[in-house]
Amino acid sequence: MVTKTITVTKEAYDALSREKMDGESFSELALRLANGNGKLRDCFGLWKMTDGELKAFEDVKRSWEDSDRDLVKMHKRLARK
């Protein structure tokens, strides 16, 4: 097997080390990242919501909860008839 030596900054090395899975070599990490064959779990925590996105998400959640409450009330009213 032919090998090549590359030079990376300490910052790049630390970033790659954080991405490396247990038992994975740096060569395997480089191939996984380059091929885009990562797992969904590799993406967890990457998306940081802005305050605006969080508020919008909470608004939608509140709306769903309100709709659920309204449907339960409507169902109870109809069941009484």
Backbone torsions as a table, in degrees:
resi	resn	phi	psi	omega
1	MET	NA	128.9	177.9
2	VAL	-82.3	138.0	177.3
3	THR	-123.2	155.4	177.0
4	LYS	-128.1	146.7	176.1
5	THR	-103.5	132.6	176.9
6	ILE	-121.9	156.9	177.9
7	THR	-113.0	129.9	176.4
8	VAL	-129.9	157.7	177.5
9	THR	-71.2	163.3	176.3
10	LYS	-58.7	-40.6	179.4
11	GLU	-61.0	-44.1	179.3
12	ALA	-66.5	-41.6	178.5
13	TYR	-60.4	-45.7	179.8
14	ASP	-62.6	-41.4	179.0
15	ALA	-63.6	-43.4	178.4
16	LEU	-65.9	-39.0	179.0
17	SER	-61.3	-37.5	178.7
18	ARG	-67.9	-28.6	-179.4
19	GLU	-82.3	-21.0	-175.1
20	LYS	-68.6	131.3	177.5
21	MET	-83.5	159.3	177.5
22	ASP	-55.1	130.9	177.6
23	GLY	79.3	-1.9	-178.2
24	GLU	-90.0	134.8	176.3
25	SER	-81.4	164.2	176.6
26	PHE	-64.6	-31.9	176.3
27	SER	-64.8	-43.7	178.3
28	GLU	-64.9	-40.2	177.1
29	LEU	-60.5	-46.7	-178.7
30	ALA	-60.5	-43.0	179.2
31	LEU	-66.7	-41.5	179.4
32	ARG	-61.8	-46.0	-179.1
33	LEU	-68.2	-40.2	-178.3
34	ALA	-70.0	-33.6	-177.8
35	ASN	-86.8	-9.4	-179.3
36	GLY	66.8	26.2	-178.1
37	ASN	-96.4	31.5	178.8
38	GLY	-70.9	167.7	178.0
39	LYS	-95.6	158.1	178.0
40	LEU	-55.2	-39.4	-179.0
41	ARG	-60.7	-23.2	178.1
42	ASP	-66.4	-19.5	-177.3
43	CYS	-92.3	-14.3	-177.3
44	PHE	-57.7	131.0	176.8
45	GLY	86.3	-4.1	-178.2
46	LEU	-76.6	-33.7	-176.8
47	TRP	-87.8	116.1	177.0
48	LYS	-102.6	116.7	-179.5
49	MET	-70.1	140.5	171.9
50	THR	-76.8	166.9	177.4
51	ASP	-59.1	-39.0	179.7
52	GLY	-65.2	-42.2	178.6
53	GLU	-65.4	-41.2	178.7
54	LEU	-62.6	-43.2	178.5
55	LYS	-62.4	-43.8	179.2
56	ALA	-61.9	-42.1	178.3
57	PHE	-62.0	-44.9	179.5
58	GLU	-65.4	-36.4	177.4
59	ASP	-63.2	-44.3	179.1
60	VAL	-63.7	-44.7	179.3
61	LYS	-59.8	-44.6	179.2
62	ARG	-62.1	-41.3	178.7
63	SER	-61.7	-43.1	177.6
64	TRP	-62.4	-43.1	179.8
65	GLU	-63.2	-41.7	177.3
66	ASP	-62.2	-43.2	179.2
67	SER	-62.8	-42.8	177.8
68	ASP	-60.2	-44.9	179.2
69	ARG	-60.9	-44.0	179.1
70	ASP	-62.9	-40.8	179.2
71	LEU	-65.2	-39.4	178.0
72	VAL	-63.6	-44.5	178.7
73	LYS	-60.7	-44.9	-179.0
74	MET	-62.9	-42.8	179.5
75	HIS	-61.2	-43.8	179.8
76	LYS	-62.9	-41.3	178.6
77	ARG	-63.2	-44.2	-179.6
78	LEU	-67.5	-33.2	-179.8
79	ALA	-68.7	-28.0	179.5
80	ARG	-72.9	-24.4	-175.2
81	LYS	-77.4	NA	NA
